[in-house]
Amino acid sequence: MAEATTEIEEEAPKKGSKLPLILALVLALGGGGGAFFAIYSGMILGSDEAEMAGAGGESAKPFVAPDVAFIPLDPMTISLGRASEGRHLRFTANIEVPSNQEDNVRKVLPRIVDVLNGYLRALRMEDLEDPATLVRIRAQMLRRIQVITGPDAVSDLLIVEFVLN
């Protein structure tokens, strides 16, 4: 009976090591990450022009400013209502327009100021105190300006001053 037990133990297959599998997985991930970095950074498949521009070579193209004009808005001081305990918002901005649209936008500048004044007056104090909402407020003002002027007449709204007193 001792011989039967020994034969059964010998017939059981030995477990293989998982080390080669783990090593292959680590090498595959490392190689994939290295390949991604090399392609993303331009080391592989990058254009020669980008390399020359990055190295400050002679083929680097000079900066060419877009053909735009900036129309300054007069500074606005907006009272924020009873809930704000007499606080005021001082707001100044510039409107970026394509050069060929500058005269058209200047003609409707009083309407733009009126819309912005009405929008800023409607804001609550909580909206103005959170710095993260400035991006949302700016987008809302730009959208309102584009409704008045048309979507192609105004490129951007650049906020110069946004101060709560």
DSSP file (Angstrom, degrees, kcal/mol; ACC not computed):
  #  RESIDUE AA STRUCTURE BP1 BP2  ACC     N-H-->O    O-->H-N    N-H-->O    O-->H-N    TCO  KAPPA ALPHA  PHI   PSI    X-CA   Y-CA   Z-CA
    1    1 A M     >        0   0    0      0, 0.0     4,-1.4     0, 0.0     5,-0.1   0.000 360.0 360.0 360.0 -30.3    0.0    0.0    0.0
    2    2 A A  H  >  +     0   0    0      1,-0.2     4,-1.4     2,-0.2     5,-0.1   0.826 360.0  55.9 -64.3 -32.2    2.9    2.3    0.5
    3    3 A E  H  > S+     0   0    0      1,-0.2     4,-1.8     2,-0.2    -1,-0.2   0.851 102.8  54.5 -71.1 -34.4    3.9    1.8   -3.1
    4    4 A A  H  > S+     0   0    0      1,-0.2     4,-1.6     2,-0.2    -1,-0.2   0.879 107.1  50.8 -66.7 -38.8    0.4    2.9   -4.4
    5    5 A T  H  X S+     0   0    0     -4,-1.4     4,-1.7     1,-0.2    -1,-0.2   0.883 109.2  50.8 -66.7 -39.1    0.7    6.2   -2.5
    6    6 A T  H  X S+     0   0    0     -4,-1.4     4,-1.8     1,-0.2    -1,-0.2   0.885 108.3  52.2 -67.3 -39.3    4.1    6.9   -3.9
    7    7 A E  H  X S+     0   0    0     -4,-1.8     4,-1.4     1,-0.2    -1,-0.2   0.866 108.3  50.9 -66.0 -36.7    2.9    6.3   -7.5
    8    8 A I  H  X S+     0   0    0     -4,-1.6     4,-0.9     1,-0.2    -1,-0.2   0.895 109.7  50.0 -68.8 -39.8    0.0    8.7   -7.1
    9    9 A E  H  < S+     0   0    0     -4,-1.7     3,-0.4     1,-0.2    -1,-0.2   0.869 109.9  51.0 -67.0 -35.7    2.2   11.4   -5.9
   10   10 A E  H  < S+     0   0    0     -4,-1.8    -1,-0.2     1,-0.2    -2,-0.2   0.810 105.6  55.8 -72.0 -29.4    4.6   11.0   -8.7
   11   11 A E  H  < S+     0   0    0     -4,-1.4    -1,-0.2    -5,-0.1    -2,-0.2   0.717  82.0 101.1 -77.7 -20.9    1.9   11.2  -11.4
   12   12 A A  S  < S-     0   0    0     -4,-0.9     2,-0.1    -3,-0.4    -3,-0.0  -0.476  80.3-118.3 -67.0 129.6    0.6   14.6  -10.2
   13   13 A P        -     0   0    0      0, 0.0     2,-0.2     0, 0.0    -1,-0.1  -0.389  25.7-116.0 -70.5 146.3    2.0   17.3  -12.6
   14   14 A K        -     0   0    0      1,-0.1     2,-0.2    -2,-0.1     0, 0.0  -0.558  30.7-108.6 -80.2 145.7    4.2   20.0  -11.0
   15   15 A K        -     0   0    0     -2,-0.2     2,-0.2     1,-0.1    -1,-0.1  -0.544  33.6-126.1 -74.0 136.8    3.0   23.6  -11.0
   16   16 A G        -     0   0    0     -2,-0.2     2,-0.2     1,-0.1    -1,-0.1  -0.483  27.6-100.9 -80.9 154.9    4.8   25.8  -13.5
   17   17 A S        -     0   0    0     -2,-0.2     4,-0.3     1,-0.1    -1,-0.1  -0.507  18.5-152.7 -74.7 142.1    6.4   29.0  -12.3
   18   18 A K  S  > S+     0   0    0     -2,-0.2     4,-2.3     1,-0.2     5,-0.2   0.401  74.3  97.1 -93.9   0.9    4.5   32.2  -13.1
   19   19 A L  H  > S+     0   0    0      1,-0.2     4,-2.7     2,-0.2     5,-0.2   0.903  80.3  50.8 -59.8 -45.4    7.7   34.3  -13.1
   20   20 A P  H  > S+     0   0    0      0, 0.0     4,-2.3     0, 0.0    -1,-0.2   0.889 111.2  49.7 -61.7 -36.7    8.1   34.2  -16.9
   21   21 A L  H  > S+     0   0    0     -4,-0.3     4,-2.0     2,-0.2    -2,-0.2   0.929 113.3  44.7 -66.3 -45.0    4.5   35.4  -17.4
   22   22 A I  H  X S+     0   0    0     -4,-2.3     4,-2.5     2,-0.2     5,-0.2   0.913 113.5  50.8 -65.1 -43.0    4.9   38.3  -14.9
   23   23 A L  H  X S+     0   0    0     -4,-2.7     4,-2.4    -5,-0.2    -2,-0.2   0.904 110.2  49.6 -62.4 -42.0    8.2   39.2  -16.5
   24   24 A A  H  X S+     0   0    0     -4,-2.3     4,-2.2    -5,-0.2    -1,-0.2   0.890 111.0  50.0 -64.3 -39.3    6.7   39.2  -20.0
   25   25 A L  H  X S+     0   0    0     -4,-2.0     4,-2.4     2,-0.2    -2,-0.2   0.922 111.2  47.8 -65.0 -45.1    3.8   41.4  -18.8
   26   26 A V  H  X S+     0   0    0     -4,-2.5     4,-2.5     1,-0.2    -2,-0.2   0.918 113.5  47.9 -63.3 -44.1    6.2   43.9  -17.1
   27   27 A L  H  X S+     0   0    0     -4,-2.4     4,-2.6     2,-0.2    -1,-0.2   0.884 111.2  51.0 -64.9 -38.6    8.4   44.1  -20.2
   28   28 A A  H  X S+     0   0    0     -4,-2.2     4,-2.4     2,-0.2    -2,-0.2   0.923 112.5  45.7 -65.1 -44.0    5.4   44.5  -22.5
   29   29 A L  H  X S+     0   0    0     -4,-2.4     4,-2.5     2,-0.2    -2,-0.2   0.913 114.4  48.3 -65.4 -42.4    4.0   47.4  -20.4
   30   30 A G  H  X S+     0   0    0     -4,-2.5     4,-2.4    -5,-0.2    -2,-0.2   0.914 113.1  47.4 -64.0 -42.9    7.4   49.0  -20.2
   31   31 A G  H  X S+     0   0    0     -4,-2.6     4,-2.4     2,-0.2    -2,-0.2   0.899 112.6  49.3 -65.0 -41.2    8.0   48.7  -23.9
   32   32 A G  H  X S+     0   0    0     -4,-2.4     4,-2.4    -5,-0.2    -2,-0.2   0.916 112.3  47.8 -64.1 -43.3    4.5   50.1  -24.8
   33   33 A G  H  X S+     0   0    0     -4,-2.5     4,-2.4     2,-0.2    -2,-0.2   0.903 112.6  49.1 -64.7 -41.1    5.0   53.0  -22.4
   34   34 A G  H  X S+     0   0    0     -4,-2.4     4,-2.4     2,-0.2    -2,-0.2   0.896 111.4  49.1 -65.1 -40.1    8.4   53.8  -23.9
   35   35 A A  H  X S+     0   0    0     -4,-2.4     4,-2.3     2,-0.2     5,-0.2   0.910 110.4  50.8 -65.4 -42.2    7.1   53.6  -27.4
   36   36 A F  H  X S+     0   0    0     -4,-2.4     4,-2.9     1,-0.2     5,-0.2   0.938 111.9  47.4 -59.8 -47.3    4.2   55.9  -26.6
   37   37 A F  H  X S+     0   0    0     -4,-2.4     4,-2.6     1,-0.2     6,-0.3   0.917 111.1  51.1 -61.6 -43.8    6.5   58.4  -25.0
   38   38 A A  H  <>S+     0   0    0     -4,-2.4     6,-1.7     1,-0.2     5,-1.5   0.896 116.3  40.2 -62.9 -41.0    9.0   58.3  -28.0
   39   39 A I  H ><5S+     0   0    0     -4,-2.3     3,-0.6     4,-0.2    -2,-0.2   0.911 115.9  50.1 -73.5 -42.9    6.2   58.9  -30.5
   40   40 A Y  H 3<5S+     0   0    0     -4,-2.9    -2,-0.2    -5,-0.2    -3,-0.2   0.880 112.2  46.8 -64.8 -39.2    4.3   61.5  -28.4
   41   41 A S  T 3<5S-     0   0    0     -4,-2.6    -1,-0.2    -5,-0.2    -2,-0.2   0.576 116.2-113.1 -81.9  -8.2    7.5   63.6  -27.8
   42   42 A G  T <>5S+     0   0    0     -3,-0.6     4,-0.5    -4,-0.5    -3,-0.2   0.538  81.9 123.5  91.5   7.4    8.5   63.4  -31.4
   43   43 A M  T  4<S+     0   0    0     -5,-1.5     2,-0.4    -6,-0.3    -4,-0.2   0.870  80.3  35.4 -66.8 -35.1   11.6   61.3  -31.0
   44   44 A I  T  4 S+     0   0    0     -6,-1.7    -2,-0.3     1,-0.1    -1,-0.2  -0.962 133.8   3.2-119.6 136.8   10.2   58.8  -33.4
   45   45 A L  T  4 S+     0   0    0     -2,-0.4     2,-0.2     1,-0.2    -1,-0.1   0.653  92.2 143.0  65.4  17.1    8.1   59.8  -36.5
   46   46 A G     <  -     0   0    0     -4,-0.5    -1,-0.2     1,-0.1     2,-0.2  -0.556  55.0-106.9 -84.3 153.6    8.6   63.5  -35.6
   47   47 A S     >  -     0   0    0     -2,-0.2     4,-1.5     1,-0.1     5,-0.1  -0.506  15.0-130.6 -80.6 150.3    9.0   66.0  -38.5
   48   48 A D  H  > S+     0   0    0      1,-0.2     4,-2.3     2,-0.2     5,-0.2   0.832 107.8  58.9 -66.0 -32.3   12.4   67.5  -39.2
   49   49 A E  H  > S+     0   0    0      1,-0.2     4,-2.4     2,-0.2    -1,-0.2   0.897 104.0  49.9 -65.3 -40.4   10.8   71.0  -39.2
   50   50 A A  H  > S+     0   0    0      1,-0.2     4,-2.2     2,-0.2    -1,-0.2   0.879 110.6  50.9 -65.8 -36.8    9.5   70.6  -35.7
   51   51 A E  H  X S+     0   0    0     -4,-1.5     4,-1.7     2,-0.2    -2,-0.2   0.910 111.2  47.4 -66.8 -41.2   13.0   69.5  -34.6
   52   52 A M  H  <>S+     0   0    0     -4,-2.3     5,-3.2     2,-0.2     4,-0.4   0.893 112.6  49.0 -66.8 -39.8   14.6   72.5  -36.2
   53   53 A A  H ><5S+     0   0    0     -4,-2.4     3,-0.8     1,-0.2    -1,-0.2   0.896 111.8  49.0 -66.7 -39.4   12.1   74.9  -34.7
   54   54 A G  H 3<5S+     0   0    0     -4,-2.2    -1,-0.2     1,-0.2    -2,-0.2   0.819 110.7  50.5 -69.5 -30.1   12.6   73.4  -31.2
   55   55 A A  T 3<5S-     0   0    0     -4,-1.7    -1,-0.2    -5,-0.2    -2,-0.2   0.466 117.0-111.9 -86.8  -1.7   16.3   73.6  -31.5
   56   56 A G  T < 5 +     0   0    0     -3,-0.8    -3,-0.2    -4,-0.4    -2,-0.1   0.785  60.2 165.3  77.8  27.2   16.2   77.3  -32.6
   57   57 A G    > < -     0   0    0     -5,-3.2     3,-1.3    -6,-0.2    -1,-0.1  -0.068  52.9 -99.6 -70.6 175.1   17.4   76.5  -36.1
   58   58 A E  T 3  S+     0   0    0      1,-0.3    -1,-0.1     3,-0.0    -5,-0.1   0.738 117.0  64.9 -70.9 -22.6   17.1   78.8  -39.0
   59   59 A S  T 3  S+     0   0    0      2,-0.1    -1,-0.3    -7,-0.0     2,-0.2   0.419  71.3 122.6 -83.5   4.7   14.0   77.2  -40.4
   60   60 A A    <   -     0   0    0     -3,-1.3   -10,-0.1    -8,-0.3   -11,-0.0  -0.493  65.5-125.5 -66.6 130.2   12.0   78.2  -37.4
   61   61 A K        -     0   0    0     -2,-0.2    -1,-0.1     1,-0.1     2,-0.1  -0.573  21.9-119.5 -79.6 138.0    9.0   80.2  -38.6
   62   62 A P        -     0   0    0      0, 0.0     2,-0.3     0, 0.0    -1,-0.1  -0.384  36.8 -92.4 -72.8 155.9    8.6   83.7  -37.0
   63   63 A F        -     0   0    0     -2,-0.1     2,-0.6     1,-0.0     0, 0.0  -0.512  38.7-160.7 -68.8 129.8    5.4   84.4  -35.1
   64   64 A V        -     0   0    0     -2,-0.3    -1,-0.0    -3,-0.1    -3,-0.0  -0.962  14.1-135.6-115.8 116.2    2.8   86.0  -37.3
   65   65 A A        -     0   0    0     -2,-0.6     2,-0.0     1,-0.1     0, 0.0  -0.432  26.2-109.8 -69.7 140.8    0.0   87.8  -35.4
   66   66 A P        -     0   0    0      0, 0.0     2,-2.0     0, 0.0    -1,-0.1  -0.311  34.7-101.2 -67.3 156.9   -3.5   87.2  -36.6
   67   67 A D  S    S+     0   0    0      2,-0.0    32,-1.8    31,-0.0     2,-0.3  -0.554  75.2 132.1 -82.0  80.0   -5.3   90.0  -38.4
   68   68 A V  E     -A   98   0A   0     -2,-2.0     2,-0.3    30,-0.3    28,-0.1  -0.848  43.8-147.8-128.6 163.0   -7.4   91.1  -35.5
   69   69 A A  E     -A   97   0A   0     28,-3.2    28,-2.8    -2,-0.3     2,-0.5  -0.940  12.8-137.7-127.6 152.9   -8.3   94.4  -33.7
   70   70 A F  E     -A   96   0A   0     -2,-0.3    26,-0.2    26,-0.2    -2,-0.0  -0.958  10.9-162.0-115.9 123.7   -9.1   94.9  -30.0
   71   71 A I  E     -A   95   0A   0     24,-2.8    24,-2.7    -2,-0.5     2,-0.2  -0.911  16.6-141.0-104.9 114.2  -11.9   97.2  -29.1
   72   72 A P  E     -A   94   0A   0      0, 0.0     2,-0.4     0, 0.0    22,-0.2  -0.515   8.6-141.3 -76.3 141.1  -11.7   98.4  -25.5
   73   73 A L        -     0   0    0     20,-3.0    20,-0.4    -2,-0.2     3,-0.1  -0.787  27.9-105.0 -94.6 143.7  -14.9   98.6  -23.5
   74   74 A D        -     0   0    0     -2,-0.4    19,-0.1     1,-0.1    17,-0.1  -0.377  48.6 -91.1 -62.8 145.9  -15.3  101.5  -21.1
   75   75 A P        -     0   0    0      0, 0.0     2,-0.4     0, 0.0    17,-0.2  -0.342  45.2-153.3 -59.9 138.8  -14.8  100.5  -17.5
   76   76 A M  E     -B   91   0A   0     15,-3.4    15,-3.1    -3,-0.1     2,-0.5  -0.930  11.3-161.4-116.5 139.4  -18.1   99.6  -15.8
   77   77 A T  E     -B   90   0A   0     -2,-0.4     2,-0.5    13,-0.2    13,-0.2  -0.982  15.0-169.5-118.8 119.5  -19.0   99.8  -12.1
   78   78 A I  E     -B   89   0A   0     11,-2.9    11,-2.6    -2,-0.5     2,-0.3  -0.927  17.4-138.1-115.2 125.5  -22.0   97.6  -11.2
   79   79 A S  E     -B   88   0A   0     -2,-0.5     9,-0.2     9,-0.2     3,-0.1  -0.628  13.8-145.7 -78.0 141.4  -23.8   97.7   -7.9
   80   80 A L        -     0   0    0      7,-2.1     4,-0.2    -2,-0.3     3,-0.2   0.242  37.8-112.5 -99.7  14.1  -24.6   94.3   -6.7
   81   81 A G    > > -     0   0    0      6,-0.2     5,-0.8     1,-0.2     3,-0.7  -0.190  45.1 -52.2  90.5-179.8  -27.9   94.8   -5.0
   82   82 A R  G > 5S+     0   0    0      1,-0.2     3,-1.7     2,-0.2    -1,-0.2   0.858 125.9  60.3 -67.3 -38.2  -29.1   94.7   -1.4
   83   83 A A  G 3 5S+     0   0    0      1,-0.3    -1,-0.2    -3,-0.2    -2,-0.1   0.725  99.4  58.4 -65.7 -20.4  -27.9   91.2   -0.6
   84   84 A S  G < 5S-     0   0    0     -3,-0.7     3,-0.4    -4,-0.2    -1,-0.3   0.427 106.6-124.3 -92.3   2.1  -24.3   92.3   -1.2
   85   85 A E  T < 5S-     0   0    0     -3,-1.7    -3,-0.1     1,-0.2    -2,-0.1   0.910  73.2 -44.4  58.4  48.3  -24.3   95.0    1.4
   86   86 A G  S   <S+     0   0    0     -5,-0.8    -1,-0.2     1,-0.2     2,-0.1   0.670  95.2 151.1  77.1  18.1  -23.3   97.9   -0.9
   87   87 A R        -     0   0    0     -3,-0.4    -7,-2.1    -6,-0.3     2,-0.3  -0.493  27.6-154.7 -82.5 155.5  -20.5   96.1   -2.8
   88   88 A H  E     -B   79   0A   0     -9,-0.2    77,-3.3    -2,-0.1     2,-0.5  -0.905  10.1-138.8-129.2 155.4  -19.6   96.9   -6.3
   89   89 A L  E     -BC  78 164A   0    -11,-2.6   -11,-2.9    -2,-0.3     2,-0.6  -0.967  11.0-156.5-114.0 127.6  -18.0   95.1   -9.2
   90   90 A R  E     -BC  77 163A   0     73,-3.3    73,-2.6    -2,-0.5     2,-0.4  -0.927  20.2-178.8-103.7 123.8  -15.5   97.0  -11.4
   91   91 A F  E     +BC  76 162A   0    -15,-3.1   -15,-3.4    -2,-0.6     2,-0.3  -0.984  13.1 168.3-131.8 130.9  -15.3   95.4  -14.9
   92   92 A T  E     + C   0 161A   0     69,-2.2    68,-2.4    -2,-0.4    69,-2.2  -0.995  12.4 163.3-138.1 142.1  -13.1   96.3  -17.9
   93   93 A A  E     - C   0 159A   0    -20,-0.4   -20,-3.0    -2,-0.3     2,-0.4  -0.960  28.7-134.5-151.3 166.3  -12.6   94.2  -21.0
   94   94 A N  E     -AC  72 158A   0     64,-2.6    64,-3.1    -2,-0.3     2,-0.5  -0.964  18.5-139.3-122.7 144.7  -11.5   94.2  -24.6
   95   95 A I  E     -AC  71 157A   0    -24,-2.7   -24,-2.8    -2,-0.4     2,-0.6  -0.916  12.5-145.1-105.4 126.6  -13.3   92.6  -27.5
   96   96 A E  E     +AC  70 156A   0     60,-2.7    59,-3.0    -2,-0.5    60,-1.4  -0.814  29.0 167.7 -93.1 123.2  -11.2   90.8  -30.1
   97   97 A V  E     -A   69   0A   0    -28,-2.8   -28,-3.2    -2,-0.6    57,-0.2  -0.947  42.5 -97.8-131.8 151.2  -12.6   91.1  -33.6
   98   98 A P  E >>  -A   68   0A   0      0, 0.0     3,-2.3     0, 0.0     4,-0.5  -0.442  42.3-115.2 -62.0 145.1  -11.3   90.4  -37.1
   99   99 A S  G >4 S+     0   0    0    -32,-1.8     3,-0.9     1,-0.3     4,-0.3   0.822 114.7  57.2 -56.2 -34.0   -9.9   93.6  -38.6
  100  100 A N  G 34 S+     0   0    0    -33,-0.3    -1,-0.3     1,-0.2     4,-0.2   0.620 108.2  48.0 -74.6 -10.2  -12.6   93.6  -41.3
  101  101 A Q  G <> S+     0   0    0     -3,-2.3     4,-2.3     1,-0.1     5,-0.2   0.412  81.0  99.4-105.7  -0.3  -15.4   93.6  -38.7
  102  102 A E  H <X S+     0   0    0     -3,-0.9     4,-2.3    -4,-0.5     5,-0.2   0.907  83.6  46.2 -58.0 -47.4  -14.0   96.4  -36.5
  103  103 A D  H  > S+     0   0    0     -4,-0.3     4,-1.5     1,-0.2    -1,-0.2   0.896 112.0  51.7 -63.9 -39.8  -16.3   99.1  -37.8
  104  104 A N  H  > S+     0   0    0      1,-0.2     4,-0.8    -4,-0.2    -1,-0.2   0.898 111.7  46.2 -63.8 -40.5  -19.4   97.0  -37.7
  105  105 A V  H >< S+     0   0    0     -4,-2.3     3,-0.7     1,-0.2    -1,-0.2   0.885 107.8  56.5 -71.3 -37.8  -18.8   96.0  -34.0
  106  106 A R  H >< S+     0   0    0     -4,-2.3     3,-1.1    -5,-0.2    -1,-0.2   0.841 100.8  60.1 -61.5 -31.7  -18.0   99.6  -33.0
  107  107 A K  H 3< S+     0   0    0     -4,-1.5    -1,-0.2     1,-0.2    -2,-0.2   0.826 111.1  38.6 -65.7 -31.1  -21.5  100.6  -34.4
  108  108 A V  T <X S+     0   0    0     -4,-0.8     4,-1.9    -3,-0.7     3,-0.5   0.184  81.1 114.0-104.9  16.9  -23.2   98.3  -31.9
  109  109 A L  H <> S+     0   0    0     -3,-1.1     4,-2.5     1,-0.2     5,-0.2   0.866  72.7  56.4 -58.0 -39.9  -20.9   99.0  -29.0
  110  110 A P  H  > S+     0   0    0      0, 0.0     4,-2.1     0, 0.0    -1,-0.2   0.891 107.5  49.7 -60.2 -36.6  -23.7  100.6  -26.9
  111  111 A R  H  > S+     0   0    0     -3,-0.5     4,-2.4     2,-0.2    -2,-0.2   0.897 109.7  51.5 -65.9 -40.0  -25.8   97.5  -27.3
  112  112 A I  H  X S+     0   0    0     -4,-1.9     4,-2.5     2,-0.2     5,-0.2   0.933 110.4  47.7 -62.7 -46.4  -22.9   95.3  -26.1
  113  113 A V  H  X S+     0   0    0     -4,-2.5     4,-2.6     1,-0.2    -1,-0.2   0.896 111.5  51.7 -61.8 -40.2  -22.3   97.5  -23.1
  114  114 A D  H  X S+     0   0    0     -4,-2.1     4,-2.3    -5,-0.2    -2,-0.2   0.917 110.9  46.6 -62.7 -44.3  -26.1   97.3  -22.3
  115  115 A V  H  X S+     0   0    0     -4,-2.4     4,-2.4     2,-0.2    -2,-0.2   0.923 114.6  46.7 -65.5 -44.3  -26.2   93.5  -22.5
  116  116 A L  H  X S+     0   0    0     -4,-2.5     4,-2.8     2,-0.2     5,-0.3   0.903 111.8  51.0 -65.2 -40.9  -23.0   93.1  -20.4
  117  117 A N  H  X S+     0   0    0     -4,-2.6     4,-2.1    -5,-0.2    -1,-0.2   0.924 111.9  47.2 -62.2 -44.7  -24.3   95.5  -17.8
  118  118 A G  H  X S+     0   0    0     -4,-2.3     4,-1.2     2,-0.2    -2,-0.2   0.898 113.8  47.6 -64.0 -40.8  -27.6   93.7  -17.5
  119  119 A Y  H  X S+     0   0    0     -4,-2.4     4,-0.6     2,-0.2     3,-0.4   0.942 113.4  46.3 -66.3 -47.4  -25.9   90.3  -17.3
  120  120 A L  H >< S+     0   0    0     -4,-2.8     3,-0.7     1,-0.2    -1,-0.2   0.857 109.7  55.1 -65.2 -34.1  -23.4   91.4  -14.6
  121  121 A R  H 3< S+     0   0    0     -4,-2.1    -1,-0.2    -5,-0.3    -2,-0.2   0.820 104.8  54.6 -67.1 -30.3  -26.2   93.1  -12.6
  122  122 A A  H 3< S+     0   0    0     -4,-1.2    -1,-0.2    -3,-0.4    -2,-0.2   0.609  86.2 105.6 -81.0 -12.0  -28.2   89.9  -12.5
  123  123 A L    <<  -     0   0    0     -3,-0.7     2,-0.2    -4,-0.6    -3,-0.0  -0.349  68.2-127.6 -70.1 149.2  -25.3   87.8  -11.0
  124  124 A R     >  -     0   0    0      1,-0.1     4,-1.3    -2,-0.0     3,-0.4  -0.561  21.8-112.6 -91.3 161.4  -25.5   86.8   -7.4
  125  125 A M  H  > S+     0   0    0      1,-0.2     4,-1.7     2,-0.2     3,-0.1   0.860 116.9  58.7 -61.5 -36.7  -22.7   87.5   -4.9
  126  126 A E  H  > S+     0   0    0      1,-0.2     4,-1.0     2,-0.2    -1,-0.2   0.861 102.9  54.2 -62.2 -35.0  -21.9   83.8   -4.6
  127  127 A D  H  4 S+     0   0    0     -3,-0.4    -1,-0.2     1,-0.2    -2,-0.2   0.879 111.1  44.7 -64.9 -37.8  -21.3   83.6   -8.4
  128  128 A L  H  < S+     0   0    0     -4,-1.3    -1,-0.2     1,-0.2    -2,-0.2   0.758 106.8  57.6 -81.4 -25.0  -18.7   86.4   -8.2
  129  129 A E  H  < S+     0   0    0     -4,-1.7    -1,-0.2     4,-0.0    -2,-0.2   0.749  87.7  82.5 -80.4 -23.3  -16.8   85.2   -5.2
  130  130 A D    ><  -     0   0    0     -4,-1.0     3,-1.3     1,-0.2     4,-0.3  -0.734  67.7-155.0 -85.3 117.0  -15.9   81.8   -6.6
  131  131 A P  T >  S+     0   0    0      0, 0.0     3,-1.2     0, 0.0     4,-0.3   0.788  89.6  64.0 -62.9 -26.8  -12.8   82.2   -8.8
  132  132 A A  T >> S+     0   0    0      1,-0.2     3,-0.6     2,-0.1     4,-0.5   0.736  92.7  62.7 -70.2 -21.3  -13.7   79.1  -10.9
  133  133 A T  H <> S+     0   0    0     -3,-1.3     4,-2.8     1,-0.2    -1,-0.2   0.587  78.7  85.0 -82.0  -7.9  -16.9   80.7  -12.2
  134  134 A L  H <> S+     0   0    0     -3,-1.2     4,-2.5    -4,-0.3    -1,-0.2   0.876  88.7  52.5 -60.5 -36.2  -15.0   83.5  -14.0
  135  135 A V  H <> S+     0   0    0     -3,-0.6     4,-2.1    -4,-0.3    -1,-0.2   0.917 111.3  46.1 -64.8 -42.8  -14.5   81.2  -17.0
  136  136 A R  H  X S+     0   0    0     -4,-0.5     4,-2.3     2,-0.2    -2,-0.2   0.912 113.2  49.2 -66.3 -42.3  -18.3   80.5  -17.1
  137  137 A I  H  X S+     0   0    0     -4,-2.8     4,-2.4     1,-0.2    -2,-0.2   0.917 110.9  50.3 -63.5 -43.3  -19.2   84.1  -16.7
  138  138 A R  H  X S+     0   0    0     -4,-2.5     4,-2.5    -5,-0.2    -1,-0.2   0.907 110.6  49.4 -61.4 -42.8  -16.7   85.1  -19.5
  139  139 A A  H  X S+     0   0    0     -4,-2.1     4,-2.3     1,-0.2    -1,-0.2   0.894 110.5  50.6 -64.7 -39.8  -18.2   82.5  -21.8
  140  140 A Q  H  X S+     0   0    0     -4,-2.3     4,-2.1     2,-0.2    -2,-0.2   0.913 111.5  47.7 -64.2 -42.2  -21.7   83.7  -21.1
  141  141 A M  H  X S+     0   0    0     -4,-2.4     4,-2.2     2,-0.2    -2,-0.2   0.914 111.5  50.3 -66.0 -41.7  -20.8   87.3  -21.8
  142  142 A L  H  X S+     0   0    0     -4,-2.5     4,-2.4     1,-0.2    -2,-0.2   0.912 109.9  51.0 -61.6 -41.9  -19.0   86.3  -25.1
  143  143 A R  H  X S+     0   0    0     -4,-2.3     4,-1.4     1,-0.2    -1,-0.2   0.900 109.6  49.8 -62.6 -40.5  -22.1   84.4  -26.1
  144  144 A R  H  X S+     0   0    0     -4,-2.1     4,-1.2     2,-0.2    -1,-0.2   0.879 110.6  50.0 -66.7 -37.2  -24.3   87.4  -25.5
  145  145 A I  H  X S+     0   0    0     -4,-2.2     4,-2.6     1,-0.2     5,-0.3   0.910 109.0  52.2 -65.5 -41.9  -22.0   89.6  -27.5
  146  146 A Q  H  X S+     0   0    0     -4,-2.4     4,-2.1     1,-0.2    -1,-0.2   0.778 102.8  58.7 -68.1 -25.7  -22.0   87.2  -30.4
  147  147 A V  H  < S+     0   0    0     -4,-1.4    -1,-0.2     2,-0.2    -2,-0.2   0.886 112.4  40.7 -66.7 -37.6  -25.8   87.1  -30.4
  148  148 A I  H  < S+     0   0    0     -4,-1.2    -2,-0.2    -3,-0.3    -1,-0.2   0.924 128.1  29.0 -74.8 -45.2  -25.8   90.9  -31.0
  149  149 A T  H  < S-     0   0    0     -4,-2.6    -3,-0.2     1,-0.2    -2,-0.2   0.680 113.8-103.2 -92.9 -19.0  -22.9   91.0  -33.5
  150  150 A G    >X  -     0   0    0     -4,-2.1     3,-1.0    -5,-0.3     4,-0.7  -0.102  36.1 -85.7 101.6 151.3  -23.2   87.6  -35.2
  151  151 A P  T 34 S+     0   0    0      0, 0.0     3,-0.1     0, 0.0    -1,-0.1   0.761 124.7  47.3 -67.9 -25.3  -20.9   84.6  -34.5
  152  152 A D  T 34 S+     0   0    0      1,-0.2    -2,-0.1    -3,-0.1     3,-0.1   0.545  99.2  68.3 -93.0  -6.6  -18.2   85.6  -37.0
  153  153 A A  T <4 S+     0   0    0     -3,-1.0     2,-0.5     1,-0.2    -1,-0.2   0.792 100.0  44.3 -85.0 -27.7  -17.9   89.3  -35.9
  154  154 A V     <  -     0   0    0     -4,-0.7   -57,-0.2   -57,-0.2    -1,-0.2  -0.973  54.7-179.3-123.7 127.1  -16.4   88.7  -32.4
  155  155 A S        -     0   0    0    -59,-3.0     2,-0.3    -2,-0.5   -58,-0.2   0.864  65.0 -14.9 -88.6 -41.2  -13.6   86.2  -31.8
  156  156 A D  E     -C   96   0A   0    -60,-1.4   -60,-2.7     2,-0.0     2,-0.5  -0.982  49.3-127.2-159.8 163.0  -13.1   86.6  -28.0
  157  157 A L  E     -C   95   0A   0     -2,-0.3     2,-0.6   -62,-0.2   -62,-0.2  -0.988  23.5-160.7-119.6 120.1  -13.7   88.6  -24.9
  158  158 A L  E     -C   94   0A   0    -64,-3.1   -64,-2.6    -2,-0.5     2,-0.5  -0.900  10.4-144.4-106.4 115.2  -10.6   89.5  -22.9
  159  159 A I  E     +C   93   0A   0     -2,-0.6   -66,-0.3   -66,-0.2     3,-0.1  -0.679  22.7 173.4 -83.2 122.9  -11.2   90.5  -19.3
  160  160 A V  E     +     0   0A   0    -68,-2.4     2,-0.4    -2,-0.5   -67,-0.2   0.821  69.0  15.9 -95.2 -40.9   -8.8   93.2  -18.2
  161  161 A E  E     +C   92   0A   0    -69,-2.2   -69,-2.2     2,-0.0    -1,-0.3  -0.997  52.4 164.4-141.8 132.7  -10.3   94.0  -14.8
  162  162 A F  E     +C   91   0A   0     -2,-0.4     2,-0.4   -71,-0.2   -71,-0.2  -0.706  23.9 159.9-147.2  87.5  -12.7   92.1  -12.6
  163  163 A V  E     -C   90   0A   0    -73,-2.6   -73,-3.3    -2,-0.2     2,-0.5  -0.945  30.8-149.6-124.1 129.8  -12.6   93.5   -9.1
  164  164 A L  E      C   89   0A   0     -2,-0.4   -75,-0.2   -75,-0.2    -2,-0.0  -0.853 360.0 360.0 -93.9 127.4  -15.1   93.3   -6.2
  165  165 A N              0   0    0    -77,-3.3   -76,-0.1    -2,-0.5    -1,-0.1   0.382 360.0 360.0-101.7 360.0  -15.1   96.3   -3.9
